[in-house]
């Protein structure tokens, strides 16, 4: 029998949900781990599970309706600037980046991308990419009125822009050419430490607005703040500060406010932190809408170019980068990016090969064509969690933006060191979490593969950052440096540094901690072998780590440590809790793994 819709009561068989009942159940679980007791007030339970992001935004375990959040799900400014077209959304722009310095190789790669799913070109020119003089050759077969071209030439932006505009004029496509000339003097200042004037960029924007109606002149590349270790709010605040400085320069150069807004495009990083990346893009549009309101401009929607994060990419176990970039690209699509660039999985190894570019390209194709991600205008809209996170992130970013403005603007804040100091403090907090494996890196700090064979790649040209600009960090840099040190030792001596895991009791008792210890030591390139303490002398190791349960430690740890010492152990670690005679130090969940590995490599004579 079919039940009429008006008589169907969804969830009628379930008891009403009560928040305090949920808190009681959570308290029961927390009591088992010692985080709570029967006397812990229910009102404090959620606080025990709440953590803070690097910008101080609280991340709670449960979200409910919050009428104070001014969200507009499915409407501007929460959605991308592309509007429904025909049967559905046109989707986002699949933008591939090209950095190979050989013009012929880059031309072929561009054609392969455009013929197989990419819809625009991000072309790096100058000292860290294709020679500017080769621009006509590289774009020889590209239809400039169909495939937008985005330039990235750094200090040679003016030269590259002239070359591109000359090519457009030569083809008679001044009114049809699409793309962005990539002027970003404040971004260049942040990267190099060399002040760059805004007037040339403003003049270029005026020229585009008057002669090339479909070309933008300026890219507000805020990834420089992200690459220096900054938080999402710091990246957003830096982006708004740069964009406001550009608006002032453009209007001073003669553009009206509306035309000035139309000349800007934002570039932001997205990471494997899915919800924070979604909220970041939605917050970016909210911030830019607020700037437009203050400037008296008509409602405008920020054009966002999302790029999968460079700091999150690893050189070790690079295939895991495919997972990281897939999650980041998903977040970019859900967050409403207008253009998305997925970095090839081998980006940290050097110049990507054809396979890596194909995987990067197809990642977006799968999200667009098979997952139909762009068919929903605002997939995250209405989520109490995402709406609250978006608002909190926007408020934190606005606070940082206003601090920069009070310091005299972004150029002054960069020159004074204010930005660098703030980003450095954030990076140190993140770096500490990575070292303690609270922010795990699969294939690097967790589940390392000591036998991996990395695919060879030609070195990629990199810009010179020795001039005092913001640093460039990598989340895996400390662990990968330790791996490099251990590998170099193995290549030099023919023997990989080794730690003996002295197991006590039956397998079921010691397996968990032995696995934990092996994972930790291998993250530093240190091989582990296991067995009872009596087998240490034959292991070839000089450092040992006891692995068992707390109960067996009480009974046997001191004797086992004495056995290891008598067999020649220079140092004895213990996996877990407790202090025992003969044990030098402990490893445990949340310990500083980088410090442990540094110490162990030193004890093993790996210099």
BAVEXSE-993835 format. One line per field, with one value per residue (C-alpha): residue number from 1; x, y, z. Coordinates in nm, 3 decimals. Example, Ala and Ser with C-alpha at 12.3 -4.5 7.8 and 13.67 -1.06 7.14 Angstrom:
pos = [1	2]
px = [1.230	1.367]
py = [-0.450	-0.106]
pz = [0.780	0.714]
//
This chain:
pos = [1	2	3	4	5	6	7	8	9	10	11	12	13	14	15	16	17	18	19	20	21	22	23	24	25	26	27	28	29	30	31	32	33	34	35	36	37	38	39	40	41	42	43	44	45	46	47	48	49	50	51	52	53	54	55	56	57	58	59	60	61	62	63	64	65	66	67	68	69	70	71	72	73	74	75	76	77	78	79	80	81	82	83	84	85	86	87	88	89	90	91	92	93	94	95	96	97	98	99	100	101	102	103	104	105	106	107	108	109	110	111	112	113	114	115	116	117	118	119	120	121	122	123	124	125	126	127	128	129	130	131	132	133	134	135	136	137	138	139	140	141	142	143	144	145	146	147	148	149	150	151	152	153	154	155	156	157	158	159	160	161	162	163	164	165	166	167	168	169	170	171	172	173	174	175	176	177	178	179	180	181	182	183	184	185	186	187	188	189	190	191	192	193	194	195	196	197	198	199	200	201	202	203	204	205	206	207	208	209	210	211	212	213	214	215	216	217	218	219	220	221	222	223	224	225	226	227	228	229	230	231	232	233	234	235	236	237	238	239	240	241	242	243	244	245	246	247	248	249	250	251	252	253	254	255	256	257	258	259	260	261	262	263	264	265	266	267	268	269	270	271	272	273	274	275	276	277	278	279	280	281	282	283	284	285	286	287	288	289	290	291	292	293	294	295	296	297	298	299	300	301	302	303	304	305	306	307	308	309	310	311	312	313	314	315	316	317	318	319	320	321	322	323	324	325	326	327	328	329	330	331	332	333	334	335	336	337	338	339	340	341	342	343	344	345	346	347	348	349	350	351	352	353	354	355	356	357	358	359	360	361	362	363	364	365	366	367	368	369	370	371	372	373	374	375	376	377	378	379	380	381	382	383	384	385	386	387	388	389	390	391	392	393	394	395	396	397	398	399	400	401	402	403	404	405	406	407	408	409	410	411	412	413	414	415	416	417	418	419	420	421	422	423	424	425	426	427	428	429	430	431	432	433	434	435	436	437	438	439	440	441	442	443	444	445	446	447	448	449	450	451	452	453	454	455	456	457	458	459	460	461	462	463	464	465	466	467	468	469	470	471	472	473	474	475	476	477	478	479	480	481	482	483	484	485	486	487	488	489	490	491	492	493	494	495	496	497	498	499	500	501	502	503	504	505	506	507	508	509	510	511	512	513	514	515	516	517	518	519	520	521	522	523	524	525	526	527	528	529	530	531	532	533	534	535	536	537	538	539	540	541	542	543	544	545	546	547	548	549	550	551	552	553	554	555	556	557	558	559	560	561	562	563	564	565	566	567	568	569	570	571	572	573	574	575	576	577	578	579	580	581	582	583	584	585	586	587	588	589	590	591	592	593	594	595	596	597	598	599	600	601	602	603	604	605	606	607]
px = [0.000	0.128	0.117	0.012	0.296	0.086	0.044	0.411	0.594	0.966	1.171	0.848	0.986	1.284	1.270	1.305	1.665	1.776	2.108	2.169	2.111	2.380	2.612	2.554	2.649	2.962	3.058	3.036	3.288	3.518	3.513	3.678	3.974	3.999	3.902	3.584	3.432	3.081	3.102	3.191	2.900	2.714	2.762	3.140	3.130	3.135	3.423	3.631	3.593	3.626	3.957	4.081	4.205	4.530	4.338	4.161	3.831	3.664	3.581	3.302	3.180	2.816	2.642	2.276	2.074	2.226	2.015	2.303	2.492	2.409	2.437	2.268	2.280	2.259	2.284	2.563	2.810	2.814	2.832	3.069	3.021	2.921	2.544	2.324	2.349	2.103	2.052	2.285	2.588	2.869	3.104	3.439	3.741	3.990	4.317	4.644	4.977	5.284	5.637	5.862	6.129	6.145	5.897	5.838	5.767	5.532	5.347	5.280	5.175	4.931	4.771	4.744	4.572	4.327	4.239	4.173	3.968	4.154	3.976	4.243	4.620	4.826	5.163	5.472	5.718	6.059	6.338	6.128	5.939	5.914	6.124	5.906	6.035	5.896	5.538	5.418	5.560	5.413	5.064	5.084	4.800	4.589	4.262	4.283	3.911	3.821	4.090	4.175	4.547	4.669	5.024	5.261	5.585	5.687	5.930	5.891	5.516	5.528	5.742	5.520	5.203	5.332	5.425	5.080	4.887	5.099	5.009	4.640	4.654	4.843	4.565	4.297	4.137	4.155	3.782	3.766	4.084	4.029	4.255	4.457	4.794	4.893	5.018	5.065	5.327	5.236	5.257	5.596	5.709	5.596	5.788	6.111	6.130	6.190	5.928	5.742	5.543	5.170	5.149	5.256	4.995	4.730	4.823	4.796	4.451	4.336	4.458	4.277	3.954	3.959	4.108	4.067	3.725	3.762	4.111	4.191	4.521	4.565	4.586	4.567	4.783	4.739	4.903	5.228	5.085	4.979	5.318	5.486	5.288	5.000	4.651	4.343	4.231	4.577	4.570	4.225	4.316	4.629	4.426	4.174	4.452	4.627	4.302	4.204	4.548	4.496	4.150	4.300	4.571	4.324	4.077	4.364	4.468	4.127	3.905	3.567	3.498	3.301	3.569	3.839	3.658	3.631	4.008	4.083	4.096	4.191	4.416	4.379	4.515	4.291	4.412	4.306	4.127	3.803	3.561	3.806	3.884	3.514	3.459	3.763	3.625	3.279	3.433	3.641	3.324	3.161	3.465	3.481	3.110	3.164	3.448	3.219	2.951	3.198	3.325	2.974	3.007	2.723	2.706	2.998	3.105	3.475	3.632	3.828	4.107	4.171	4.506	4.582	4.827	5.203	5.302	5.088	5.260	5.524	5.831	5.815	5.541	5.427	5.138	4.951	4.948	4.676	4.450	4.538	4.473	4.148	4.007	4.132	3.980	3.652	3.656	3.729	3.432	3.196	3.325	3.241	3.579	3.556	3.883	4.070	4.429	4.526	4.899	5.053	5.135	5.507	5.531	5.778	6.007	6.063	5.901	5.583	5.560	5.266	5.111	5.114	4.952	4.693	4.603	4.575	4.351	4.135	4.083	3.876	3.707	3.583	3.449	3.274	3.150	3.103	3.035	2.832	2.971	2.896	2.529	2.453	2.482	2.596	2.641	2.755	2.493	2.262	2.503	2.507	2.873	2.988	2.782	2.919	3.273	3.242	3.127	3.393	3.666	3.545	3.545	3.899	4.019	3.855	4.027	4.368	4.287	4.200	4.523	4.716	4.527	4.604	4.971	4.958	4.851	5.003	5.319	5.402	5.311	5.543	5.827	5.798	5.804	5.459	5.323	5.631	5.621	5.253	5.290	5.603	5.418	5.138	5.386	5.561	5.230	5.153	5.511	5.483	5.161	5.325	5.629	5.399	5.198	4.879	4.865	4.972	5.123	5.045	5.353	5.583	5.513	5.270	5.306	5.641	5.775	6.150	6.174	6.005	6.160	6.087	6.026	6.305	6.213	6.404	6.465	6.199	6.308	6.240	6.233	6.508	6.369	6.699	6.614	6.437	6.079	5.839	5.975	5.843	5.764	5.661	5.460	5.677	6.012	6.138	6.052	6.181	6.510	6.551	6.471	6.729	6.987	6.921	6.918	7.248	7.397	7.264	7.408	7.743	7.779	7.560	7.364	7.046	7.037	6.853	6.661	6.578	6.223	6.251	5.911	5.787	5.513	5.286	5.217	4.871	5.023	5.311	5.187	5.013	5.311	5.565	5.369	5.353	5.728	5.816	5.599	5.765	6.126	6.070	5.937	6.300	6.436	6.535	6.488	6.336	6.379	6.197	6.240	6.285	6.558	6.787	6.817	6.947	7.316	7.258	7.045	7.329	7.154	7.292	6.963	6.661	6.297	6.090	5.739	5.468	5.173	5.177	5.121	5.421	5.637	5.577	5.694	5.974	6.082	6.374	6.513	6.469	6.649	6.935	6.957	6.975	7.243	7.450	7.423	7.565	7.263	7.374	7.021	6.691	6.356	6.019	5.696	5.425	5.406	5.611	5.962	6.189	6.552	6.764	6.512	6.644	6.332	5.981	5.792	5.417	5.126	5.179	5.551	5.783	5.864	6.108	6.308	6.304	6.431	6.696	6.821	6.812	7.000	7.264	7.288	7.328	7.613	7.419	7.563]
py = [0.000	0.344	0.602	0.950	1.203	1.418	1.120	1.011	1.115	1.086	0.968	0.899	0.569	0.743	0.914	1.293	1.410	1.585	1.768	1.671	1.306	1.335	1.497	1.211	0.957	1.152	1.179	0.803	0.764	1.035	0.876	0.564	0.768	0.971	1.297	1.323	1.184	1.123	1.463	1.653	1.896	1.831	2.195	2.134	1.823	2.002	2.218	1.905	1.815	2.166	2.261	2.585	2.643	2.830	3.158	3.091	2.984	2.723	2.391	2.234	1.873	1.968	2.253	2.354	2.630	2.975	3.267	3.511	3.377	3.597	3.315	3.323	2.960	2.933	3.310	3.564	3.599	3.228	3.098	3.123	3.401	3.154	3.142	2.849	2.794	2.575	2.246	2.324	2.512	2.567	2.438	2.581	2.659	2.369	2.561	2.375	2.531	2.509	2.579	2.382	2.618	2.451	2.628	2.322	2.095	2.350	2.407	2.035	2.005	2.296	2.139	1.802	1.965	2.170	1.871	1.650	1.848	2.163	2.486	2.747	2.790	2.918	3.000	3.074	3.299	3.449	3.320	3.038	2.930	2.978	3.261	3.564	3.588	3.240	3.340	3.354	3.008	2.856	2.995	2.941	2.688	2.827	3.001	3.301	3.377	3.027	2.931	3.199	3.247	3.353	3.487	3.460	3.645	3.795	4.081	4.058	4.111	4.429	4.262	3.953	4.162	4.361	4.041	3.891	4.205	4.234	3.877	3.948	4.259	4.074	3.816	4.085	3.956	4.262	4.243	3.868	3.749	3.599	3.573	3.765	3.938	3.844	4.177	4.145	4.388	4.334	3.959	4.006	4.222	3.955	3.683	3.872	4.138	4.398	4.678	4.699	5.007	4.975	5.236	5.007	4.751	5.024	5.154	4.802	4.765	5.092	4.975	4.641	4.806	5.039	4.822	4.456	4.416	4.046	4.064	4.128	4.281	4.189	3.863	3.899	3.596	3.530	3.188	3.365	3.399	3.034	2.920	3.103	2.896	3.136	3.035	3.058	3.380	3.532	3.436	3.591	3.905	3.948	3.901	4.168	4.406	4.364	4.398	4.719	4.864	4.779	4.938	5.262	5.255	5.173	5.445	5.694	5.595	5.691	5.381	5.404	5.175	4.919	4.888	4.860	4.570	4.400	4.399	4.178	3.802	3.623	3.320	3.114	2.782	2.486	2.195	1.848	2.018	1.992	2.196	2.474	2.510	2.524	2.788	2.985	3.032	3.122	3.365	3.524	3.618	3.748	3.967	4.104	4.182	4.379	4.574	4.651	4.779	5.006	5.136	5.210	4.969	4.768	4.415	4.223	3.861	3.788	3.576	3.301	3.083	2.793	2.613	2.295	2.377	2.364	2.323	2.010	1.833	1.577	1.443	1.113	0.871	1.128	0.914	1.008	1.360	1.235	1.185	1.522	1.710	1.522	1.630	1.984	2.000	1.869	2.144	2.402	2.286	2.276	2.613	2.771	2.835	2.986	2.826	2.532	2.419	2.074	2.037	1.720	1.459	1.476	1.855	1.827	1.600	1.838	1.899	1.686	1.427	1.362	1.104	1.337	1.620	1.379	1.264	1.626	1.708	1.398	1.460	1.762	1.587	1.315	1.571	1.766	1.496	1.186	1.337	1.624	1.850	2.170	2.085	2.206	2.580	2.581	2.224	2.336	2.606	2.562	2.338	2.481	2.381	2.533	2.850	2.910	2.827	3.062	3.347	3.290	3.268	3.584	3.771	3.653	3.751	4.094	4.150	4.073	4.293	4.588	4.542	4.560	4.874	5.036	4.960	5.166	4.900	4.577	4.729	4.895	4.582	4.374	4.626	4.649	4.273	4.268	4.016	3.795	3.780	3.689	3.416	3.280	3.243	3.051	2.830	2.742	2.627	2.415	2.286	2.178	1.991	1.818	1.724	1.576	1.404	1.576	1.684	1.356	1.332	0.997	0.841	1.076	1.105	0.812	0.484	0.564	0.328	0.285	0.077	0.327	0.410	0.769	0.838	1.047	1.397	1.683	1.973	2.243	2.608	2.790	3.165	3.317	3.394	3.496	3.866	3.871	3.794	3.568	3.214	2.912	2.619	2.259	2.069	1.760	1.941	1.830	1.464	1.458	1.614	1.331	1.073	1.231	1.219	0.851	0.760	0.938	0.737	0.413	0.499	0.587	0.287	0.025	-0.012	0.167	0.305	0.057	0.045	-0.279	-0.312	-0.525	-0.688	-0.827	-1.085	-1.245	-1.091	-0.971	-0.769	-0.596	-0.559	-0.222	-0.044	-0.221	-0.106	0.247	0.252	0.109	0.369	0.651	0.545	0.464	0.818	0.923	0.664	0.431	0.059	-0.144	-0.510	-0.675	-0.960	-1.036	-0.842	-1.146	-1.112	-0.754	-0.846	-1.023	-0.744	-0.512	-0.221	0.006	0.164	-0.025	0.050	-0.155	-0.240	-0.400	-0.326	-0.111	-0.420	-0.605	-0.292	-0.295	-0.655	-0.673	-0.332	-0.277	-0.628	-0.599	-0.265	-0.420	-0.704	-0.455	-0.250	-0.559	-0.650	-0.312	-0.083	0.279	0.404	0.247	0.400	0.284	0.299	0.415	0.539	0.494	0.552	0.253	0.191	0.169	0.345	0.673	0.824	0.751	0.772	0.814	0.954	1.330	1.324	1.539	1.279	1.508	1.558	1.182	1.108	1.380	1.237	0.878	0.952	1.128	0.827	0.602	0.814	0.945	1.292]
pz = [0.000	-0.091	0.188	0.072	0.119	0.352	0.590	0.585	0.903	0.843	1.144	1.332	1.465	1.625	1.965	1.969	1.966	2.284	2.302	2.663	2.576	2.308	2.561	2.806	2.543	2.451	2.818	2.847	2.567	2.701	3.045	2.903	2.782	3.101	2.931	3.140	3.459	3.582	3.753	3.435	3.371	3.047	2.952	2.930	2.711	2.377	2.491	2.550	2.183	2.040	1.880	1.730	1.379	1.326	1.307	1.636	1.483	1.706	1.539	1.742	1.734	1.677	1.499	1.507	1.348	1.402	1.284	1.349	1.046	0.745	0.492	0.153	0.037	-0.339	-0.391	-0.428	-0.267	-0.182	-0.539	-0.832	-1.083	-1.356	-1.393	-1.499	-1.871	-2.051	-1.870	-1.585	-1.470	-1.714	-1.444	-1.360	-1.572	-1.575	-1.570	-1.621	-1.528	-1.753	-1.632	-1.867	-2.004	-2.346	-2.581	-2.799	-2.505	-2.349	-2.676	-2.711	-2.348	-2.383	-2.689	-2.516	-2.220	-2.426	-2.640	-2.338	-2.089	-1.988	-2.076	-2.006	-1.980	-1.688	-1.839	-1.631	-1.813	-1.752	-1.533	-1.384	-1.693	-2.068	-2.219	-2.283	-2.639	-2.708	-2.623	-2.988	-3.055	-2.739	-2.815	-3.190	-3.201	-2.915	-3.006	-2.776	-2.804	-2.681	-2.431	-2.173	-2.117	-1.773	-1.755	-1.459	-1.532	-1.199	-1.245	-1.623	-1.622	-1.832	-2.098	-2.105	-2.119	-2.416	-2.596	-2.534	-2.627	-2.941	-3.032	-2.971	-3.188	-3.460	-3.478	-3.477	-3.156	-2.932	-2.865	-2.813	-2.638	-2.293	-1.991	-1.736	-1.780	-1.425	-1.289	-0.913	-0.781	-0.415	-0.459	-0.624	-0.332	-0.087	-0.273	-0.337	-0.070	-0.342	-0.346	-0.676	-0.787	-0.850	-1.127	-1.418	-1.316	-1.293	-1.638	-1.775	-1.620	-1.776	-2.113	-2.080	-1.972	-2.273	-2.549	-2.448	-2.285	-2.201	-2.056	-1.691	-1.593	-1.227	-1.034	-0.657	-0.580	-0.209	-0.225	-0.130	0.223	0.225	0.093	0.381	0.632	0.689	0.798	0.578	0.746	0.698	0.331	0.289	0.483	0.272	-0.043	0.052	0.158	-0.178	-0.372	-0.190	-0.265	-0.632	-0.631	-0.504	-0.770	-1.050	-0.957	-0.921	-1.274	-1.413	-1.392	-1.228	-0.933	-1.133	-1.400	-1.135	-0.967	-1.305	-1.352	-1.051	-1.009	-0.686	-0.657	-0.338	-0.218	-0.133	0.077	0.185	0.476	0.285	0.493	0.572	0.200	0.115	0.381	0.262	-0.089	0.037	0.288	0.010	-0.177	0.138	0.210	-0.143	-0.140	0.180	0.016	-0.278	-0.040	0.138	-0.197	-0.315	-0.608	-0.748	-0.612	-0.755	-0.718	-0.673	-0.944	-0.771	-0.904	-0.664	-0.674	-0.487	-0.210	-0.274	0.094	0.133	-0.157	-0.061	-0.235	-0.049	-0.154	-0.413	-0.529	-0.210	-0.356	-0.592	-0.291	-0.142	-0.464	-0.532	-0.194	-0.250	-0.599	-0.462	-0.200	-0.468	-0.673	-0.376	-0.255	-0.589	-0.753	-1.101	-1.209	-1.056	-1.099	-0.975	-0.931	-1.079	-0.815	-0.900	-0.864	-0.575	-0.776	-1.068	-1.404	-1.435	-1.708	-1.943	-1.710	-1.410	-1.608	-1.739	-1.386	-1.271	-1.564	-1.530	-1.159	-1.253	-1.542	-1.306	-1.061	-1.335	-1.572	-1.356	-1.014	-1.165	-0.895	-1.086	-1.133	-0.781	-0.738	-0.374	-0.242	0.103	0.138	0.435	0.625	0.978	1.010	0.682	0.724	1.075	0.964	0.667	0.888	1.155	0.892	0.721	1.052	1.135	0.788	0.812	1.145	0.988	0.687	0.911	1.106	0.780	0.682	1.018	0.956	0.636	0.386	0.263	0.117	0.449	0.647	0.429	0.459	0.837	0.881	1.037	0.786	0.801	1.181	1.190	0.927	1.094	1.424	1.252	1.070	1.395	1.545	1.240	1.228	1.591	1.517	1.220	1.428	1.694	1.419	1.527	1.163	1.002	0.654	0.496	0.339	0.528	0.901	0.888	0.696	0.531	0.266	0.309	-0.009	-0.239	-0.576	-0.670	-1.039	-1.193	-1.305	-1.465	-1.225	-1.237	-1.263	-0.938	-0.875	-0.666	-0.319	-0.161	-0.166	0.170	0.071	0.258	0.302	0.117	0.345	0.292	0.551	0.503	0.502	0.845	0.800	0.443	0.553	0.805	0.538	0.307	0.585	0.656	0.287	0.229	0.515	0.365	0.024	0.176	0.409	0.244	0.568	0.669	1.027	1.249	1.577	1.755	1.886	2.200	2.238	2.569	2.604	2.342	2.002	2.100	2.384	2.208	1.849	1.888	2.040	1.820	1.516	1.654	1.721	1.380	1.208	1.403	1.346	0.979	0.929	0.977	0.735	1.020	0.967	1.252	1.345	1.634	1.875	2.244	2.428	2.417	2.038	2.048	2.021	1.688	1.540	1.441	1.613	1.884	1.991	2.124	2.205	2.449	2.324	2.537	2.765	3.078	3.293	3.150	3.178	3.553	3.571	3.318	3.178	3.417	3.363	2.986	2.982	3.182	2.931	2.643	2.818	2.885	2.515	2.411	2.369	2.376	2.433	2.536	2.447	2.573	2.373	2.612	2.968	3.280	3.412	3.471	3.555	3.242	3.018	2.877	2.716	2.593	2.266	2.275	2.077	2.062	2.132	1.919	1.653	1.471	1.790	1.861	1.511	1.522	1.852	1.728	1.406	1.615	1.849	1.546	1.412	1.112	1.054]
//
